[in-house]
Amino acid sequence: MTRIIRNHIIVAILLVSGAAEAAAKPRNLFHELLNKSEEETSRRIEAAWRQFREGDKKNQRLFFEQADGTAYIADVGNGDVRSEGMSYGMMISVQLDRHDDFDQLWKWVQRHMRHAEGPRRGYFAWQCTYDGKQIDSGSASDGEEWIAMALMFASHRWDTSEHRPYGDAAKELLTEMRTKPTQDGVTSIFDNDKYQVVFAPNPVANKLTDPSYHLPAFYELWAQWDSSADGRKFWAACAKKSREFFRKAAHSETGLMPEYSEFDGSPYRDTRFGEGKGDFRFDAWRTLSNVALDYAWWHADPWQVKQSHRVLRFLATQSPSPVNEYTLSGRRLSESPSSGLIAMAATAGLAAGSELATPFVQRLWDSPTPEGKWRYYNGLIHMLGLLQAGGRFQAIDKPTPKE
């Protein structure tokens, strides 16, 4: 019996028996498929984060500390700070058990991005200047989702029974995302009838969704950890709905999903948010990870294995390398490769067989940590890919009470 099959059986037994509230110990594909040691894996991941945190400010760094004890993740290509990047930075920090890094980022988010009052109360501005001024006070739904999950993991890792700042903030955010009343152009982040995340919480953008924002692996945890019975029921329904949605959104031959879509999974063809949003573009890279991570943690839908095989099989045909934009049927829309897509393809190996997964896991291992003007998105996706493929992306559970 192979290590991969044995691991899948162990996870399934744990979940069915109720012996594990959260997912089992994550797999290290670098070890399984490339024979890299745990020590080598740790060094590889730590070197990437060290570059983003301490590297050359012009060409390497993404993490910028401030004199007031805060820090931000910079979108260096666009010259701003985004809730997406801050949420990823917080998640990376909690996964690496870097409490100081997490606190510096969270303090910046609270100070500059979080709305303390009004209709947007509890939400975060998605775009700010480096000195903290809000460029756009609206919210990007994926930022809120990842911040909520990072805070919940931080609560389990660092909160004490007497002092629970992360846990309280996480549960407040979960409630706001689910129950925010429509007022003054602000809506909830989740559609309460469709049980799906909306593209953005306003009366226009809440009419569509973004497949890469669907995170059933996270919703399954929220269905266990939300403080209210209504919330737990709602998140369980969202997890189920997102798994059904993936089946509808994925192209039957290539497995590619659109950047934006209708709630029924069909590609979004309106141009009000830009051209080509119904194609497989930058946001959509993350759908490879979202499907595979859900399977790795929960084994809830065997279709996710077929889907991961389908999309990796397509990408493997692209010579000399996959490019970063395609139509859903697989026609190239650019000739530019991107390291972020390679990272997401490697994470698809969490749900795919070794023959298809190994070349992409090897390419991620061999890929240099992104540098230069466009290192922000590629770099963060690369970092998350290293964590997930390297078995360092955990569903951090509540600590076991001491006897």
TIVEX-30290 format. One record per residue (C-alpha): residue in one letter; chain; x negated, z negated, y negated. Coordinates in nm, 4 decimals. Example, Ala and Ser with C-alpha at 12.3 -4.5 7.8 and 13.67 -1.06 7.14 Angstrom:
2
  ropa  marlo         u         w         v
     A      A   -1.2300   -0.7800    0.4500
     S      A   -1.3670   -0.7140    0.1060
***
This chain:
403
  ropa  marlo         u         w         v
     M      A    0.0000    0.0000    0.0000
     T      A   -0.1496    0.0971   -0.3354
     R      A   -0.2054   -0.1543   -0.6130
     I      A    0.0475    0.0296   -0.8325
     I      A    0.3268    0.0180   -0.5745
     R      A    0.2498   -0.3430   -0.4892
     N      A    0.2670   -0.4410   -0.8575
     H      A    0.6042   -0.2667   -0.8974
     I      A    0.7444   -0.4525   -0.5967
     I      A    0.6219   -0.7882   -0.7277
     V      A    0.7823   -0.7285   -1.0681
     A      A    1.1118   -0.6269   -0.9098
     I      A    1.1213   -0.9366   -0.6881
     L      A    1.0494   -1.1649   -0.9830
     L      A    1.3232   -1.0143   -1.1950
     V      A    1.5873   -1.0054   -0.9231
     S      A    1.5128   -1.3601   -0.8130
     G      A    1.5255   -1.4953   -1.1672
     A      A    1.1784   -1.6420   -1.1246
     A      A    1.0609   -1.4836   -1.4492
     E      A    1.2533   -1.4957   -1.7750
     A      A    1.0290   -1.2319   -1.9260
     A      A    0.8254   -0.9546   -1.7693
     A      A    0.5512   -1.0126   -1.5170
     K      A    0.1796   -0.9886   -1.5914
     P      A    0.1076   -0.6473   -1.7450
     R      A   -0.0994   -0.3899   -1.5589
     N      A   -0.4451   -0.2829   -1.6725
     L      A   -0.4530    0.0941   -1.6203
     F      A   -0.8174    0.1086   -1.7259
     H      A   -0.8974   -0.1119   -1.4268
     E      A   -0.6500    0.0446   -1.1831
     L      A   -0.7269    0.4081   -1.2586
     L      A   -1.0758    0.4107   -1.4135
     N      A   -1.2294    0.1092   -1.2386
     K      A   -1.3159   -0.0582   -1.5692
     S      A   -1.3606   -0.4342   -1.5498
     E      A   -1.1524   -0.6838   -1.7436
     E      A   -1.4606   -0.7590   -1.9513
     E      A   -1.5146   -0.3916   -2.0334
     T      A   -1.1494   -0.3590   -2.1276
     S      A   -1.1676   -0.6595   -2.3584
     R      A   -1.4798   -0.5263   -2.5291
     R      A   -1.3201   -0.1845   -2.5777
     I      A   -1.0086   -0.3322   -2.7386
     E      A   -1.1943   -0.5874   -2.9490
     A      A   -1.4292   -0.3177   -3.0834
     A      A   -1.1350   -0.1082   -3.2010
     W      A   -0.9700   -0.3984   -3.3828
     R      A   -1.3045   -0.5054   -3.5314
     Q      A   -1.3445   -0.1557   -3.6775
     F      A   -0.9991   -0.1687   -3.8359
     R      A   -1.0571   -0.5202   -3.9640
     E      A   -1.4252   -0.5205   -4.0642
     G      A   -1.5386   -0.1561   -4.0737
     D      A   -1.6342    0.0615   -4.3669
     K      A   -1.3613    0.0314   -4.6309
     K      A   -1.3552    0.4008   -4.7130
     N      A   -1.3485    0.5537   -4.3656
     Q      A   -1.2679    0.2862   -4.1074
     R      A   -1.0867   -0.0225   -4.2283
     L      A   -0.7086   -0.0702   -4.2257
     F      A   -0.6930   -0.4507   -4.2647
     F      A   -0.7645   -0.5635   -4.6217
     E      A   -0.7895   -0.9343   -4.7034
     Q      A   -0.6832   -1.0582   -5.0471
     A      A   -0.8095   -1.3419   -5.2621
     D      A   -0.4788   -1.5302   -5.2283
     G      A   -0.5163   -1.5700   -4.8515
     T      A   -0.2940   -1.2756   -4.7589
     A      A   -0.3832   -0.9366   -4.6109
     Y      A   -0.2221   -0.5953   -4.5783
     I      A   -0.2505   -0.2942   -4.3490
     A      A   -0.3117    0.0093   -4.5679
     D      A   -0.1681    0.3550   -4.5168
     V      A   -0.4886    0.4939   -4.6597
     G      A   -0.3700    0.8549   -4.6449
     N      A   -0.0717    0.7887   -4.8715
     G      A   -0.2193    0.5000   -5.0697
     D      A    0.0490    0.2414   -4.9948
     V      A    0.1584   -0.0416   -4.7632
     R      A    0.4456    0.0129   -4.5206
     S      A    0.6593   -0.2257   -4.3194
     E      A    0.5776   -0.0166   -4.0102
     G      A    0.2053   -0.0835   -4.0469
     M      A    0.2526   -0.4500   -4.1296
     S      A    0.4738   -0.4973   -3.8252
     Y      A    0.2184   -0.3281   -3.6000
     G      A   -0.0597   -0.5368   -3.7498
     M      A    0.1387   -0.8539   -3.6816
     M      A    0.2085   -0.7450   -3.3236
     I      A   -0.1555   -0.6571   -3.2582
     S      A   -0.2635   -0.9932   -3.4005
     V      A   -0.0288   -1.1974   -3.1842
     Q      A   -0.1201   -1.0008   -2.8730
     L      A   -0.4896   -1.0642   -2.9417
     D      A   -0.4182   -1.4325   -3.0194
     R      A   -0.5582   -1.3952   -3.3720
     H      A   -0.3541   -1.6570   -3.5539
     D      A   -0.5342   -1.6273   -3.8878
     D      A   -0.4901   -1.2485   -3.8997
     F      A   -0.1207   -1.2860   -3.8181
     D      A   -0.0646   -1.5466   -4.0886
     Q      A   -0.2428   -1.3424   -4.3543
     L      A   -0.0237   -1.0399   -4.2805
     W      A    0.2999   -1.2388   -4.2498
     K      A    0.2345   -1.4155   -4.5816
     W      A    0.1876   -1.0769   -4.7521
     V      A    0.5132   -0.9502   -4.5994
     Q      A    0.7019   -1.2611   -4.7092
     R      A    0.5563   -1.2536   -5.0579
     H      A    0.5941   -0.8853   -5.1382
     M      A    0.8305   -0.7150   -4.8929
     R      A    1.0971   -0.9654   -4.7965
     H      A    1.4202   -0.9680   -4.9979
     A      A    1.5089   -1.3307   -5.0709
     E      A    1.8539   -1.2679   -5.2163
     G      A    2.1232   -1.0100   -5.2763
     P      A    2.2701   -0.7585   -5.0307
     R      A    1.9255   -0.6900   -4.8800
     R      A    1.8558   -1.0583   -4.8152
     G      A    1.6400   -1.0984   -4.5036
     Y      A    1.5374   -0.7321   -4.4926
     F      A    1.2001   -0.5905   -4.5990
     A      A    1.1057   -0.3196   -4.8473
     W      A    0.9493   -0.0447   -4.6409
     Q      A    0.6962    0.0734   -4.9035
     C      A    0.4802   -0.1168   -5.1539
     T      A    0.1701   -0.0639   -5.3639
     Y      A   -0.1526   -0.2318   -5.2643
     D      A   -0.0903   -0.5028   -5.5244
     G      A    0.2540   -0.5772   -5.3824
     K      A    0.4944   -0.3936   -5.6117
     Q      A    0.7873   -0.2422   -5.4247
     I      A    0.7914    0.1373   -5.4385
     D      A    1.1104    0.1643   -5.2320
     S      A    1.3195   -0.1470   -5.1726
     G      A    1.5059    0.0145   -4.8827
     S      A    1.4222   -0.0699   -4.5238
     A      A    1.2881    0.1276   -4.2273
     S      A    1.4581   -0.0047   -3.9165
     D      A    1.1515    0.0071   -3.6923
     G      A    0.9627   -0.2256   -3.9259
     E      A    1.2318   -0.4911   -3.8943
     E      A    1.2457   -0.4533   -3.5148
     W      A    0.8714   -0.4937   -3.4653
     I      A    0.8497   -0.7796   -3.7158
     A      A    1.1271   -0.9634   -3.5301
     M      A    0.9542   -0.9179   -3.1948
     A      A    0.6121   -1.0149   -3.3321
     L      A    0.7599   -1.3305   -3.4869
     M      A    0.9276   -1.4258   -3.1621
     F      A    0.6041   -1.3846   -2.9678
     A      A    0.4228   -1.5825   -3.2386
     S      A    0.6777   -1.8588   -3.2012
     H      A    0.6108   -1.8818   -2.8288
     R      A    0.2356   -1.8726   -2.8819
     W      A    0.1904   -2.0960   -3.1872
     D      A    0.5071   -2.2831   -3.2891
     T      A    0.5336   -2.6495   -3.2005
     S      A    0.8481   -2.8417   -3.1122
     E      A    0.8382   -3.0077   -3.4560
     H      A    0.7455   -2.7019   -3.6614
     R      A    0.9012   -2.3622   -3.5809
     P      A    0.8497   -2.1292   -3.8784
     Y      A    0.8030   -1.8131   -3.6739
     G      A    1.0930   -1.8773   -3.4390
     D      A    1.3327   -1.9617   -3.7194
     A      A    1.2330   -1.6475   -3.9107
     A      A    1.2716   -1.4307   -3.6004
     K      A    1.6208   -1.5571   -3.5205
     E      A    1.7322   -1.5200   -3.8807
     L      A    1.6112   -1.1597   -3.8797
     L      A    1.7865   -1.0822   -3.5518
     T      A    2.1112   -1.2067   -3.7030
     E      A    2.0656   -1.0060   -4.0236
     M      A    1.9927   -0.6848   -3.8324
     R      A    2.3069   -0.7273   -3.6258
     T      A    2.5628   -0.8765   -3.8642
     K      A    2.4683   -0.7637   -4.2170
     P      A    2.7954   -0.6706   -4.3947
     T      A    2.8136   -0.3341   -4.5695
     Q      A    2.7669   -0.4104   -4.9386
     D      A    2.6212   -0.2272   -5.2391
     G      A    2.4692    0.0506   -5.0316
     V      A    2.3216   -0.1754   -4.7631
     T      A    2.4386   -0.1834   -4.4002
     S      A    2.3340   -0.3453   -4.0737
     I      A    2.0300   -0.2088   -3.8916
     F      A    2.2277   -0.1757   -3.5683
     D      A    2.5584    0.0064   -3.5354
     N      A    2.7941   -0.2544   -3.3928
     D      A    3.0198    0.0009   -3.2270
     K      A    2.7536    0.2279   -3.0788
     Y      A    2.5027   -0.0522   -2.9986
     Q      A    2.2202    0.1602   -3.1366
     V      A    1.9578    0.1187   -3.4037
     V      A    2.0223    0.3302   -3.7142
     F      A    1.7610    0.5395   -3.8901
     A      A    1.7892    0.3254   -4.2034
     P      A    2.0444    0.0647   -4.3176
     N      A    2.2315    0.2600   -4.5832
     P      A    2.5598    0.4548   -4.5728
     V      A    2.3880    0.7927   -4.5301
     A      A    2.0965    0.7168   -4.2968
     N      A    2.3056    0.4904   -4.0741
     K      A    2.4880    0.7982   -3.9460
     L      A    2.1889    0.8970   -3.7299
     T      A    1.9189    0.7346   -3.5227
     D      A    1.5508    0.7803   -3.4409
     P      A    1.4684    0.7880   -3.0668
     S      A    1.1335    0.6191   -3.1298
     Y      A    1.3177    0.3211   -3.2794
     H      A    1.4960    0.2536   -2.9482
     L      A    1.3154   -0.0418   -2.7892
     P      A    1.5081   -0.1598   -2.4822
     A      A    1.2070   -0.3586   -2.3602
     F      A    1.2428   -0.5734   -2.6740
     Y      A    1.6231   -0.5899   -2.6648
     E      A    1.6092   -0.7301   -2.3125
     L      A    1.4021   -1.0209   -2.4434
     W      A    1.6331   -1.0738   -2.7404
     A      A    1.9219   -1.0874   -2.4923
     Q      A    1.7481   -1.3909   -2.3441
     W      A    1.6125   -1.5536   -2.6575
     D      A    1.8680   -1.5008   -2.9364
     S      A    2.0122   -1.8323   -3.0482
     S      A    2.3776   -1.7224   -3.0287
     A      A    2.5908   -1.6144   -2.7344
     D      A    2.7250   -1.3216   -2.9376
     G      A    2.3721   -1.2120   -3.0154
     R      A    2.2586   -1.2330   -2.6541
     K      A    2.5570   -1.0263   -2.5425
     F      A    2.4961   -0.7701   -2.8173
     W      A    2.1268   -0.7192   -2.7366
     A      A    2.2006   -0.6786   -2.3668
     A      A    2.4465   -0.4030   -2.4591
     C      A    2.1834   -0.2401   -2.6836
     A      A    1.9282   -0.2362   -2.3998
     K      A    2.1778   -0.0664   -2.1699
     K      A    2.2811    0.1830   -2.4378
     S      A    1.9219    0.2771   -2.5270
     R      A    1.8419    0.3512   -2.1633
     E      A    2.1450    0.5783   -2.1481
     F      A    2.0433    0.7346   -2.4805
     F      A    1.6940    0.8243   -2.3563
     R      A    1.8475    1.0261   -2.0718
     K      A    2.0487    1.2285   -2.3231
     A      A    1.7724    1.2735   -2.5826
     A      A    1.4961    1.3921   -2.3471
     H      A    1.4661    1.7656   -2.2870
     S      A    1.5448    1.8444   -1.9236
     E      A    1.2225    2.0397   -1.8664
     T      A    0.9580    1.9066   -2.1061
     G      A    1.0810    1.5487   -2.1463
     L      A    1.0191    1.5751   -2.5211
     M      A    1.2557    1.3903   -2.7555
     P      A    1.3377    1.4753   -3.1182
     E      A    1.2040    1.2898   -3.4169
     Y      A    1.5595    1.2147   -3.5371
     S      A    1.8825    1.2526   -3.3435
     E      A    2.2535    1.2009   -3.3408
     F      A    2.3802    0.8933   -3.1585
     D      A    2.4712    1.1135   -2.8610
     G      A    2.1044    1.2103   -2.8231
     S      A    2.1389    1.5642   -2.9588
     P      A    1.8683    1.6732   -3.2074
     Y      A    1.9365    1.6078   -3.5751
     R      A    1.9543    1.9475   -3.7459
     D      A    2.0533    1.8522   -4.1018
     T      A    1.7704    1.8982   -4.3551
     R      A    1.8569    1.6134   -4.5933
     F      A    1.5672    1.4058   -4.4525
     G      A    1.3310    1.7006   -4.4234
     E      A    1.2779    2.0111   -4.2156
     G      A    1.2371    2.0106   -3.8399
     K      A    1.3529    1.6574   -3.7695
     G      A    1.5177    1.7763   -3.4488
     D      A    1.1771    1.8722   -3.3060
     F      A    0.9149    1.6618   -3.1301
     R      A    0.7052    1.5380   -3.4208
     F      A    0.5045    1.2324   -3.5227
     D      A    0.7655    0.9566   -3.4851
     A      A    0.8619    1.0945   -3.1459
     W      A    0.5188    1.0350   -2.9911
     R      A    0.6269    0.6725   -2.9509
     T      A    0.9137    0.7624   -2.7183
     L      A    0.6603    0.8053   -2.4372
     S      A    0.5575    0.4427   -2.4758
     N      A    0.9087    0.3067   -2.5321
     V      A    1.0327    0.4492   -2.2021
     A      A    0.7284    0.3473   -1.9986
     L      A    0.6977   -0.0028   -2.1435
     D      A    1.0614   -0.0703   -2.0643
     Y      A    1.0042    0.0375   -1.7058
     A      A    0.6827   -0.1637   -1.6760
     W      A    0.8493   -0.4814   -1.8006
     W      A    1.1976   -0.4533   -1.6507
     H      A    1.2239   -0.1778   -1.3863
     A      A    1.5843   -0.1348   -1.4999
     D      A    1.6100    0.2443   -1.4724
     P      A    1.4283    0.4531   -1.2058
     W      A    1.4938    0.7626   -1.4199
     Q      A    1.2174    0.6377   -1.6505
     V      A    0.9630    0.7211   -1.3794
     K      A    1.0945    1.0772   -1.3565
     Q      A    1.0929    1.1038   -1.7345
     S      A    0.7321    0.9869   -1.7629
     H      A    0.6294    1.2344   -1.4930
     R      A    0.8184    1.5117   -1.6725
     V      A    0.6591    1.4614   -2.0125
     L      A    0.3065    1.4092   -1.8764
     R      A    0.3416    1.7160   -1.6581
     F      A    0.4300    1.9186   -1.9668
     L      A    0.1464    1.7778   -2.1781
     A      A   -0.0987    1.8438   -1.8954
     T      A   -0.0244    2.2168   -1.9210
     Q      A   -0.1320    2.2275   -2.2860
     S      A   -0.4812    2.3716   -2.3078
     P      A   -0.7285    2.2706   -2.4305
     S      A   -0.5288    1.9726   -2.5594
     P      A   -0.1717    1.8813   -2.6525
     V      A   -0.0931    1.9425   -3.0179
     N      A    0.1012    1.7030   -3.2353
     E      A    0.4239    1.9013   -3.2894
     Y      A    0.6497    2.0987   -3.0545
     T      A    1.0014    2.2251   -3.0279
     L      A    1.1854    2.0329   -2.7583
     S      A    1.1503    2.3297   -2.5244
     G      A    0.7726    2.3183   -2.5663
     R      A    0.6823    2.5820   -2.8241
     R      A    0.3869    2.4747   -3.0364
     L      A    0.4565    2.4052   -3.4020
     S      A    0.0946    2.3302   -3.4932
     E      A   -0.2536    2.3745   -3.3520
     S      A   -0.3713    2.0247   -3.4431
     P      A   -0.4341    1.7604   -3.1756
     S      A   -0.3817    1.3929   -3.2579
     S      A   -0.5354    1.0879   -3.0965
     G      A   -0.2122    0.8945   -3.1444
     L      A   -0.0236    1.1260   -2.9086
     I      A   -0.2984    1.0935   -2.6480
     A      A   -0.2667    0.7147   -2.6728
     M      A    0.1078    0.7295   -2.6183
     A      A    0.0609    0.9684   -2.3253
     A      A   -0.1751    0.7152   -2.1679
     T      A    0.0870    0.4417   -2.1957
     A      A    0.3313    0.6680   -2.0091
     G      A    0.1063    0.5942   -1.7138
     L      A    0.2756    0.2553   -1.6912
     A      A    0.5689    0.4407   -1.5334
     A      A    0.3948    0.7453   -1.3854
     G      A    0.1903    0.8163   -1.0766
     S      A   -0.1880    0.7946   -1.0887
     E      A   -0.2501    1.1698   -1.0482
     L      A   -0.0655    1.2510   -1.3695
     A      A   -0.1627    0.9354   -1.5577
     T      A   -0.5366    0.9188   -1.4940
     P      A   -0.6487    1.2126   -1.7141
     F      A   -0.4606    1.0716   -2.0134
     V      A   -0.5817    0.7163   -1.9546
     Q      A   -0.9363    0.8535   -1.9319
     R      A   -0.8932    1.0458   -2.2567
     L      A   -0.7704    0.7345   -2.4345
     W      A   -1.0679    0.5369   -2.3049
     D      A   -1.3070    0.8104   -2.4195
     S      A   -1.1400    0.8686   -2.7578
     P      A   -1.3275    0.7269   -3.0563
     T      A   -1.1359    0.4830   -3.2705
     P      A   -0.9771    0.6955   -3.5458
     E      A   -1.1562    0.7186   -3.8783
     G      A   -1.1043    0.9027   -4.2052
     K      A   -0.8131    0.9692   -4.4362
     W      A   -0.5408    0.9877   -4.1702
     R      A   -0.6551    0.6920   -3.9579
     Y      A   -0.3495    0.4767   -4.0418
     Y      A   -0.0800    0.6054   -3.8034
     N      A   -0.3152    0.7548   -3.5453
     G      A   -0.5240    0.4394   -3.5558
     L      A   -0.2416    0.1914   -3.5121
     I      A   -0.0840    0.3961   -3.2330
     H      A   -0.4290    0.4229   -3.0736
     M      A   -0.4662    0.0448   -3.0939
     L      A   -0.1246   -0.0195   -2.9419
     G      A   -0.2094    0.2308   -2.6687
     L      A   -0.5268    0.0413   -2.5839
     L      A   -0.3335   -0.2849   -2.5639
     Q      A   -0.0580   -0.1421   -2.3459
     A      A   -0.2764    0.0636   -2.1134
     G      A   -0.5277   -0.2206   -2.1006
     G      A   -0.2812   -0.4863   -1.9853
     R      A   -0.3069   -0.6788   -2.3124
     F      A    0.0482   -0.6130   -2.4367
     Q      A    0.2500   -0.9032   -2.3022
     A      A    0.6048   -1.0260   -2.3265
     I      A    0.4809   -1.3640   -2.4491
     D      A    0.7190   -1.6139   -2.2945
     K      A    0.8230   -1.9582   -2.4084
     P      A    0.5702   -2.2206   -2.3011
     T      A    0.6629   -2.4138   -1.9891
     P      A    0.7701   -2.7696   -2.0825
     K      A    0.5238   -3.0348   -1.9684
     E      A    0.6456   -3.2884   -1.7155
***
